[in-house]
Amino acid sequence: MQIARVVGTVVATQKNRKLEGAKLLLVQPLALDGQPKGTTFIAIDSVGAGVGEKVLVVIEGKAAGEALGRKGAAVDAAIIGIVDAVEVTA
């Protein structure tokens, strides 16, 4: 799993049939201190997240596909939670 921030939306006029109706969001991975880390990528939204929200993302084909609830869907990443707070204790 990865913490990320939703930085945009993606509109596709044509999608694989198993992705029809699914919302696509552009997410920026974050380090534990909240700073951007790595490159942005597209994730399927399964929780109703919006731009600017901090989210929890699974980046694994099978887990991401299951988050969408559609067997065999071609999904690499899925948003599975909206993060309210992150607390790090050293």
C-alpha positions in Angstrom: 0.0 0.0 0.0 1.0 3.6 -0.6 -0.1 6.9 0.7 -0.8 9.4 -2.1 -2.6 12.7 -2.8 -5.2 13.0 -5.6 -3.8 15.6 -8.0 -6.2 15.3 -10.9 -8.9 13.4 -12.8 -8.6 11.4 -15.9 -11.4 11.3 -18.5 -11.5 8.4 -20.9 -14.3 8.4 -23.5 -13.7 4.8 -24.2 -12.7 2.2 -21.6 -12.5 -1.6 -21.3 -16.0 -2.9 -20.6 -15.0 -3.9 -17.1 -13.9 -0.4 -16.3 -17.1 1.3 -17.5 -18.5 3.6 -14.7 -15.2 3.5 -12.8 -13.7 6.9 -11.8 -10.0 7.4 -12.8 -7.9 9.7 -10.7 -4.3 10.9 -11.0 -2.4 10.4 -7.8 1.0 11.6 -6.5 2.7 9.2 -4.0 3.8 10.8 -0.7 6.6 10.2 1.7 5.7 9.8 5.4 6.4 13.5 5.9 3.8 14.3 3.3 6.3 15.4 0.6 5.8 14.2 -3.0 7.8 11.0 -3.8 8.1 9.5 -7.2 6.0 10.0 -10.3 2.2 10.3 -10.6 0.1 7.5 -11.8 -3.5 6.7 -12.5 -5.7 4.8 -10.0 -9.2 3.5 -10.0 -11.3 5.1 -7.3 -13.3 2.7 -5.2 -14.2 5.1 -2.2 -15.4 8.4 -3.7 -12.1 10.3 -3.3 -11.6 13.8 -4.8 -8.9 16.1 -5.9 -6.7 17.3 -3.0 -7.5 14.4 -0.7 -4.8 12.1 0.9 -5.6 8.5 0.0 -4.5 4.9 0.5 -3.6 3.1 -2.7 -2.9 -0.5 -3.5 -0.5 -1.0 -6.3 -0.8 -4.6 -7.1 -2.9 -5.9 -9.9 -5.0 -8.6 -8.1 -5.6 -6.5 -5.0 -6.4 -3.4 -7.1 -8.8 -5.4 -9.3 -10.6 -6.8 -6.2 -11.0 -3.2 -4.8 -13.1 -2.4 -7.9 -15.2 -5.5 -7.3 -14.9 -6.7 -10.9 -13.1 -10.0 -11.5 -10.5 -9.9 -14.2 -10.6 -6.1 -14.6 -7.3 -4.7 -15.9 -6.4 -2.6 -12.9 -2.9 -1.8 -11.7 -3.7 0.6 -8.9 -6.8 1.4 -6.8 -7.7 3.9 -4.2 -9.1 1.9 -1.2 -9.3 4.6 1.5 -9.3 8.2 2.3 -6.6 9.1 4.9 -7.8 11.4 7.8 -4.4 11.6 9.6 -1.0 10.0 9.6 0.9 9.8 12.9 4.6 8.6 12.9 6.3 7.7 16.2 10.0 7.1 16.2 
